[in-house]
Amino acid sequence: MTGRREFIASATAFCASSPWRALAEGAPETGGVYPGWKPGEMDLHFIYTGCGENMFYRLPDGTAVLNDVGERYRPKDVAETPLLPSADRLGGDWVSRYIRRVYPEKDIDYLIFSHWHDDHIGHAGFDRSFSPEADWRYRTTADGRKIDGFLCVAEDFGFKRYLDHQYPARGTYRSQGTCMNLVAPWVEEQRRKGLVVEPFKVGALDQIALQRDPSAYKGVFSVRNICSNGCLWDGADGVRDCAAETVVATGCGTLPQNMLSMGFVVRYGRFRFWTGGDLQPGFMKKGFETKDGPYDYEAEVGRRVGPVTLCKMNHHGCGDAMGEGFVGAVRAKIYVSCVWSHWHVRESTMKRLVSRKLHPDFDPFVIPNFMPGNRAREYAGRPFMRNIPAETRNGVHVVVKVLPGGDDWKIYLLDARDESMRVVRRIGLPA
């Protein structure tokens, strides 16, 4: 029952922490540039490009994790969510350049794709019914390959380990689509060259681990795998296959990629961070009831996650995600979303994220890495706008820096309009 004890202990410690004062009440600091990572710190980077979800993590001992690099180009959205720093490069190339500024090494320890959609790995241009080729931005390499998204980063960095939510049985639930058409051959080629390729193990507490100096952080750092491919950690030592149950209950063998997203919780001291791709409440057992009412897969995941300090919003904060069941379970102090469309900042979602019913003891800080202009105008005067930094209207990279030991942290908002790494707002430690 080690898993159950660890789950209850972490949730209890969170709830017993000192009362939370709204970050928005604190005086923001500005100026200077991002100070970089130092041993003992954990830096979580949410990189804005305007065309995908892009996250890069530097763990306390220096272990590096790349979690999604998307390339979803929609010309009609550019007016409200511009490509930054400019449209002169692909989103994947901007991400690669960003990582080079904060990470001096050649090889990245972990490559993790939450799921196989273009805004998380690239390659929408392969599906002509979904995205005309004219809407596919790519570049051609010297050897004639067309690349975008993650593969742009792969031109500049090597990788040691790759975790996949459906490896080796790709296409389970007829969900692969076309976005993996370039990445799948790359994975197999790199595997032959030494890349460690593994299925994401739901419930594992040691699959994503410190690679440089793990003994220095024994007992204070861990990563718990919560869900993947429709399977969910049961909070103890087992796994529940919700996707398989759905297929049996409905007779439908097709499930959408969003619901198959992998998710995990990073713990460093008292700090806990959740990320789970494009998880949503519906689809699993849609139309079926349990003894507790309609089945809500996202809420079930939230109950296994428990209270966290930082939550990367599921499905970019769209109105079809971050339901009351999930938000009420995780009760994050900070919500960050990776935006590439004005549909990603929805009033219904924002109201849930700042709800006193769901967050009775504190006011969360809500940070979309871009606040679309039309949404800023539409939502002007809404109470939840007080929880959103005004600087997001220009586009920001969000860096959450957890200080050594994991008890204190800072937030840096960096100007995404250029490559200066200039801090436009620095938010101090919580009270």
Beta strands, then each sheet from edge to edge (+ up, - down):
strand 1: 42-46
strand 2: 54-58
strand 3: 64-69
strand 4: 107-112
strand 5: 139-140
strand 6: 146-147
strand 7: 158-164
strand 8: 196-199
strand 9: 221-228
strand 10: 231-233
strand 11: 239-241
strand 12: 263-268
strand 13: 271-275
strand 14: 289-290
strand 15: 293-294
strand 16: 310-312
strand 17: 334-337
strand 18: 365-368
strand 19: 396-402
strand 20: 409-415
strand 21: 423-427
sheet 1: 8+ 7+ 4+ 3+ 2- 1+ 19- 20+ 21-
sheet 2: 5+ 6-
sheet 3: 11+ 10- 9+ 12- 13+ 16+ 17+ 18+
sheet 4: 14+ 15-
end
